[in-house]
Amino acid sequence: MAVSEKWTVAEGMCPHRLVLEHVTSRWGVLVLDALLDRSYRFSELRRQIGTLAKVSEKMLTQTLQTLERDGFVHRDAKPVIPPRVDYSLTPLGREAAERVRALAQWTGVRMEEVQRAREAYDESKREAAAPNQVLA
C-alpha cells in the first residue's frame, strides 16, 4: 500500500486524531518548536533538533513531508546550484507550534508536581505489592 493510500485510509477513520498525531509526534513537536523561531535548511534543522534527540534523515524527511501535507510547513526549494531548500511555518503551522510550545512550557512549570505524583504512585504500588511477597 502506497503512503498516500495509507493516509487516505487513516483520514477516513478519524482525520482529527491523525492531525493531532502528526503535531504531537516526537519529531513533529521538535520540528514545529524549532521552526517557530526561524526558517531552517534541512541540515540546520536536523542539527537543531539533534541537540535534543538524534533524528535520522529519513524520519526528519517523513515528518517534514507530513507537516507540509497538513499545511503546517512550507518547503521553499530554490533553483540554485547546489540546491537550497528552506523550511518555515505557514500561518496554520505557526498557530499549531505556539500551542505545542505552550504545552511544552507548561510541562516544564509543572514537572515538580508531576514528579511528586509519580513518586506517590510508585510508593503506593510498592506498598500494595509488599503484603503479597513471601519471605524466604
N, C-alpha and C positions, 0 to 999 in steps of 0.2 A: 504494500500500500504506500503510495507516494505521500510526501509530507503534506501537500495541500489537501489530499484526501483525508488524512488523519485530522487536520484542522477542521474540515467540513463536518466530519462525523462528531467530533468533540463539541463543536459550536452548536450543533443541533441538539445536543443533550442538555447543556447548560452554559450558554455563552457568557453570562456574568461571572460564573465560577472560573471559567477558563481565563478571562482577562485578569481577574484577581490573582490567579495562579501566576500569570506572567509578571505582573507588577511586584508581587511579593516573593517571587522565587529568590533563591540565594543570590544568583547573579543579576537578576532584574533589579533588586533593591540596590545593589552596589553600582550598577550602571546608571540608574536614574539619579542616585545621590551624587555620583561624580559629575554627570552632565549638568546637574543643577548649577554647578559653579562656573562651568565654561564648556565650550566645544572641545573635542579631542580628536586627534587622528587615532587610528586603530591601535598602533603600538603604544602611544601615550596612554590611552585608556587602559590597555592591558597592564601597563606598569603601575598606573594609579590604583587600579583595583588590586593588583598583585601585592601592594603594601598591606592589604588586609587578608587576602586569601589567594592562593595560586589558582588561576583560571587558565584552562587550556585555550589555545587559539580557536579550536573547533567549538567549544562551549560559548566563548565570547561571541563568535560569529553567529551562532544559532540564537543567542539571546538578543543580539542587536537586530537580527532579521525579524524575530518575533515582535520585538518592541516597535520596529519600523512598520510592520504589517498592521499592528494595532493602532498606529497613528501617534505613538509617543516619541519616536526618534526619527530625526531627519538625517538622511545619508546624502552628503554632497560630494559627488565624485567630480573632480576637476580634470579636464582633458590635458594634462601636462605629463612630461616625462622627467622623472619617474611619476607614476600615478599618485595622486593625492586624494584621499578620501577623509572628509571630516564628518564627525557625528555630533549632533546637537539635539536639544529637545524641541519639540513642537509646543505650541501653547497648551495642548492637551497633556503632553508629556511633562511640561513644567508644573501643571496643576497636580498631576499624579506624584511627581517627585517631591513637591513640597509637602504633600500629605505623608508620603513614605518617610521623609526626613523627620517630620514632626513625630511620627510614631517611634522612630529610632531614638530621637532625643528624649521622648517620654520614658522609654525603657531605661535609658541612662539615669534619668532622675529617680526612677522607682526601683532601681536594681537592688538597693539595700533591703527594701521591703520584700521584694521577690526572694532574695537570698534567705531572709528570716522565714518566709513561708516554706521554702524548700527544706530548711533545717527542721522546722516543726513537723513537716510531713514525714521526712525521713526518720525522725525520732519516734513518731507515733507508729510507724511501720516496724521499727526495731522492737519497740515495747510490745506490740501485738504479736510479733514472732517469738519473743523470748519465752513465754509460757509453753510454747509448742516444742521447744528444743529439749532434747533428752540429754542429760548429763551422762557422760561415760564413766 
